Amino acid sequence: MKRTKNRLKNVARLFSLLFLFGFPVSYGQDFNKEELSYSEFLGYVKKYHPLVKQANLEISNAQAALMVARGGFDPKIEVDYSKKEFKGTEYYSLLNSSFKIPTWYGIEIKAGFDDTDGQYYNPQNKTPEAGLTSLGINVALGQGMFINQRMADVREGKLQLKLSDAQRKLKAIEVLYKASEAYFEWRKSYNEAELYNRYLGFASKRFEGVKKLIELGDAPAIDSVEAGITVRNRQLNVENGNLKLAKAKLYLSNYLWIENVPVELEDNVKPEENLIQTLETTLKTDAMMVNVESLDSHPKLQALETKMDMLEINRKLKANSLLPKLNVGYNYISEPSYWSSFNADDYKFNVDFSIPIFLRKERGSLKLAKFKIQDIQFDIEQQRLELKNKIKAQQTEISSLKRQKKVIDNLVKDYVTMLNSEEKLFSFGESSIFLINSRENNLVSAKLSQISIENQFYISNAELYKILANPD
């Protein structure tokens, strides 16, 4: 019964959205079915787009790598058993088992149990009848005391988490920027198509009016040809505009996913009308919100600085290799039944020492590690300078486009005034269809420039958003 109710709920959700999209997906209840706002669109891209999800895998990969590195400090059980028997004779039966616990600073705790039996075996392996237990410690007093490969792997694994978060942001911002371009192109194509359709209607009405004037003898017949040419030009513009709009919608659909399903917009959905008022708030590109002098949190710089920290760990590891290898081990040994009475004379002790004479390999490796750190330091300085200049250049472009927007808005108003005046003169018989068409063509061109400048403004803000690289 519960399963049936769940299925009915899912079906209801699917059908409720067929009015907006021609695809079975679910939207939130607050979705406006007539308008897809830019901020809402970005929200869907951030949450559902496969490439953004793929970018989030960077963190998961780093967490898995850190788990692998920490595995170097996992306790370990080792058992080595061998036996030889030939023609009824047991040559040997050797059991060596141990339990090791690696610790952070080159120290290893070890417990073991050995048992030896048979007629032929190395005398040093001889054990009591009940076997031989041991408990001891191995310490690295030279190489590996303050840093070793296991310690370096764990430290690098922790830094890799930070690096992966920066790389995730850089990958996500690239997807969001391309998605923004698709949205702006859709909005531009939509506005152009609306403009062409509106002025096709004006031209058609004017054509019908001219034909009536000709019938009444108040206008020359050639005016119908003039008006008809304008109508056909407008029809071509409408057809071309609709084609661009259809392609822009399909391109936009590449970035619109709900859950795990791609979505295609229906024809009745339109872009945000007042985008110019909300864009800078959505992208956080307002000049008051951008601090050019403080870029420490920028993902690109964070990635480089994290790589430098990882190289510093490698440098310490190379410097540690200049020390001699000196490993000391002590193990207290006893029969299993004798642990209650400690005897310090029963033990195994070992010392392992080695050092190359010239250390040329170690010194060369250390120099290479230092050069890599210097190289990335230069890269950080250059990237910081480039980011500052890119941000300033983009802010300058945005300010210029704002001024251009004011100019084109006033220009459109002037062309509207000129067209209205020309139409009044025509009604008084003091103008012609040719002049009206000329005024209207100028107005349409100005409105197209207005749409284009607005679109450049949106794209310029998106480019600044991409440079700042803060998708969260």
Secondary structure, 3 states (H helix, E strand, C coil): CHHHHHHHHHHHHHHHCCCCECCCCCCCCCCCCCEECHHHHHHHHHHHCHHHHHHHHHHHHHHHHHHHHHHHHCCEEEEEEEEEEECCEEEEEEEEEEEEEECCCCEEEEEEEEEEECCCCCHHHCCCCCCEEEEEEEEECCCCCCCCHHHHHHHHHHHHHHHHHHHHHHHHHHHHHHHHHHHHHHHHHHHHHHHHHHHHHHHHHHHHHHHHHHHHCCCCCHHHHHHHHHHHHHHHHHHHHHHHHHHHHHHHHCCCEECCEECCECCCCEECCCHHHHHHHHHCCCHHHCCCCCCCCCHHHHHHHHHHHHHHHHHHHHHHCCCCEEEEEEEEEECHHHCCCCCCCCEEEEEEEECCCCCHHHHHHHHHHHHHHHHHHHHHHHHHHHHHHHHHHHHHHHHHHHHHHHHHHHHHHHHHHHHHHHHHHHHCCCCCHHHHHHHHHHHHHHHHHHHHHHHHHHHHHHHHHHHHCCCC
